[in-house]
Amino acid sequence: MAQPQRSPSSNRWLAEHHADPHVLAARREGYRSRAAYKLLEIQEKYKLLKPGMTVLDLGAAPGGWSQVAASLVTPQGKVVAVDLLPMAAVAPHVTVLQGDFLDDLVVDTIHQSLAGGRAQVILSDMAANMSGNRTLDSLRGERLAEAVFQVVHHTLAPDGILVMKVFQGGAFSTLMVQGKELFRTVRMTKPTASRDRSPEQYMIGLGFRGPGLVREVVS
């Protein structure tokens, strides 16, 4: 059976992807995704992850951020990695959970897997599926970020840290306001490992003020 032909834009993307220096480095150094270098750069700049910390990685597949986090917090620390997709084991001290991180049963399992029931750091490199409709995509991104804020409410320890991907757009200012309500300090950064054309940035929340501050996500 003949294989469907790729569009010119798909062929350009594949050529760019395979020539990407971060893709090549990830293959060479054993990281599961080029995204690992984004977290490495954030860590180099802000020194967020330290030995002994407990980390929750949301939307973790294929596991690049969990690999980096585990290398920085273990052997005394722990990483809990959650994704809707199945994910192969990452490393010792990394617990991999499959499921929706807003589902009550999954939330209970996350809390059981975390030392003391709360994480000191929450990581999220997730992005909503893009439709090409800017208004719809902005709304999807906002709802995904609000879902992460809900997890912060239930799972992050007081004075904890959040590193979350966000996108420039209509919802950006709203997310900044919410972040500043939750954290004593909010910083934005765009690692050089992010592609130039990508509107992604990373929100770094430092000093979580404590539970009870986040609106429930309305479905």
C-alpha positions in Angstrom: 0.0 0.0 0.0 1.4 3.4 -1.0 2.4 5.7 1.8 0.7 9.1 1.8 2.9 11.9 0.6 4.0 14.5 3.1 3.3 18.1 2.5 6.1 20.5 1.6 5.7 22.1 5.1 6.0 18.7 6.8 9.1 17.9 4.8 10.7 21.2 5.8 9.8 20.6 9.4 11.4 17.1 9.3 14.5 18.4 7.7 14.8 21.2 10.2 14.2 18.8 13.1 16.8 16.3 12.1 19.4 19.1 11.6 18.5 20.7 14.9 21.6 20.8 17.1 19.6 20.1 20.3 18.0 17.1 18.6 21.4 15.8 17.7 22.8 16.5 21.1 19.8 14.7 22.8 20.5 11.6 20.7 24.2 11.8 21.5 23.8 12.4 25.2 20.9 10.0 25.8 18.1 12.4 26.5 14.6 11.5 25.3 13.8 14.9 23.9 15.4 18.2 22.9 13.3 19.8 25.6 15.8 18.5 28.2 18.1 21.4 27.2 15.4 23.9 28.1 15.3 22.7 31.6 19.1 22.4 31.8 19.4 26.0 30.7 16.7 27.2 33.2 18.5 25.2 35.9 21.9 26.8 35.0 20.3 30.3 35.2 18.2 29.9 38.3 19.6 26.9 40.3 16.1 25.7 41.2 16.6 21.9 41.6 18.7 20.7 44.4 19.7 17.3 45.9 17.0 15.8 48.1 14.0 17.7 46.5 10.7 16.1 45.6 9.6 16.9 42.1 6.3 16.4 40.2 6.6 16.5 36.4 3.3 17.0 34.7 2.8 15.9 31.1 6.2 14.2 31.4 6.3 12.0 28.3 8.6 11.2 26.7 10.6 11.9 29.8 13.4 14.4 29.0 12.5 16.8 31.9 12.2 13.8 34.3 15.7 12.7 33.3 17.2 16.1 34.0 15.2 16.5 37.3 16.3 13.0 38.5 19.9 13.7 37.8 19.7 16.9 39.9 17.7 15.7 42.9 18.7 12.1 43.5 19.8 9.9 45.1 18.1 11.5 48.2 15.3 13.2 46.2 12.4 11.8 44.1 10.6 12.5 40.9 7.0 11.6 40.1 6.2 11.8 36.4 2.6 11.9 35.2 1.2 11.7 31.7 -1.9 10.5 29.8 0.4 8.6 27.5 2.4 5.5 28.6 6.0 6.2 29.4 8.9 3.8 29.8 10.8 3.8 33.1 13.2 6.7 33.3 15.7 6.1 36.1 15.8 5.0 39.7 13.9 7.3 42.1 11.5 8.2 39.2 7.9 7.0 39.7 6.0 7.0 36.4 2.2 7.3 36.6 -0.2 7.1 33.6 -3.5 9.1 33.8 -5.1 12.5 34.0 -3.5 14.5 36.8 -6.9 16.1 37.6 -8.6 12.8 38.1 -9.3 12.1 41.8 -7.8 8.6 41.8 -4.7 9.8 40.0 -4.4 12.8 42.4 -4.5 10.3 45.3 -1.8 8.2 43.7 0.4 11.2 43.2 0.1 12.2 46.8 0.9 8.7 47.9 4.0 8.7 45.7 5.2 12.1 47.0 7.2 12.2 50.3 4.9 14.0 52.7 2.1 14.3 50.1 3.4 17.5 48.5 6.1 18.3 46.0 8.7 21.0 46.5 8.9 21.6 42.7 6.3 21.2 40.0 7.4 21.1 36.4 5.1 21.4 33.3 6.4 21.5 29.8 3.0 20.7 28.4 1.3 22.4 25.4 -2.3 22.1 24.3 -2.9 20.6 20.9 -2.9 23.4 18.4 -5.8 23.9 15.9 -4.5 26.9 14.0 -7.3 29.1 15.3 -5.6 31.7 17.5 -8.6 32.3 19.7 -9.3 28.7 20.3 -5.6 27.9 20.8 -5.3 30.7 23.3 -8.3 29.4 25.3 -6.9 25.9 25.3 -3.5 27.1 26.5 -5.2 29.2 29.3 -7.3 26.2 30.5 -4.2 24.0 30.5 -2.3 26.5 32.6 -5.2 26.8 35.0 -5.2 23.1 35.3 -1.6 23.2 36.4 -2.4 26.0 38.9 -5.1 23.7 40.3 -2.4 21.0 40.8 -0.2 23.6 42.5 -3.1 24.3 44.9 -3.5 20.7 45.9 0.1 19.4 45.6 2.8 22.1 45.9 4.4 22.6 49.4 4.5 26.1 50.9 7.5 28.1 49.5 7.6 25.6 46.6 8.6 26.3 43.0 6.7 26.1 39.7 8.3 25.9 36.2 5.5 26.0 33.6 5.4 26.6 29.8 3.1 29.4 28.7 2.5 31.1 25.4 2.3 34.7 24.4 -1.2 35.6 23.4 -4.6 36.8 24.7 -4.4 34.8 28.0 -0.8 35.7 28.8 -1.6 38.7 31.0 -4.3 36.8 32.9 -1.9 33.9 33.7 0.6 36.4 34.9 -1.9 37.9 37.3 -2.8 34.4 38.6 0.9 33.5 39.0 1.6 36.6 41.0 -1.3 35.8 43.3 0.2 32.4 44.0 3.9 33.1 44.3 5.9 35.8 46.0 8.1 36.1 42.9 7.3 35.4 39.2 9.9 35.5 36.5 9.6 34.8 32.7 12.4 33.3 30.6 12.8 31.9 27.1 15.7 29.4 26.9 17.9 29.5 23.8 16.9 25.9 23.2 13.3 27.1 22.4 12.9 27.7 18.7 13.0 31.3 17.7 9.6 31.2 16.0 7.9 29.6 19.0 5.8 31.9 21.2 6.6 29.8 24.2 8.1 31.1 27.4 8.5 29.6 30.9 6.9 31.0 34.0 9.0 30.5 37.1 7.0 30.9 40.3 9.2 31.2 43.5 7.8 31.0 47.0 4.3 29.4 46.8 2.1 31.3 49.2 0.3 28.1 50.2 -2.9 26.2 49.4 -6.3 27.8 49.3 -5.4 30.5 46.7 -6.4 28.9 43.4 -9.7 28.9 41.7 -11.1 25.5 40.8 -10.9 24.8 37.0 -14.5 25.0 35.6 -15.2 22.3 33.0 
